Amino acid sequence: KQWYQRRVPITAGGQVKSTFMGHDNKIYTVKFYNHSQRIVSGSHDRTLRLWDARSSKNIRTIFARSSCHDLAVLSEQGTNIVSGHFDKRLRFWDERQDTSSHEMLLDGRITSIDLSACGKYLACSCKDTSTIKFIDLKLNQAIATFTADGLKMGEHARCAFSPDGQYIAVGSTDGSIFLWNTRTLKKEKSTDCTLR
């Protein structure tokens, strides 16, 4: 089975520094935390794996019950990790536990999640409904759902906050970028990025 194990390579100066082996299928997402001493990875094999960045050792494997498409680390210590899944659920984890502390069911398969710079909000892209959920982490609920005529998200759609947290952007399968203002909760003008 060794040939089938998936690797998480970490590079330094163009050279592979470490290879982390253990996942049994595609790895969709990898994030550093704990001042870059730890790594969390999410995979199609329905697991999250926590790694020691220095030794390349798998510290913990968590069965997440569904393919994990993206991750966000809410605290530098790793005590709050959020994973977005194919089964339309956001799962909230403490790295010291094997089960999620709670879940949030959204209205579509989650393709990406992004944490605002202030750490108070999450943006989640949902493929089935081509929507972005704007989530207040303190309230533990979606405070807005963003959608637009012409927006169509693919399997690999990624949403992102602007550095100041004032906007959320996502790309559409037609080459457009859609932008919403997080203060007014209104859509800004979309941008056509297709090559002519």
Disulfide bonds with the S-S distance in Angstrom:
none
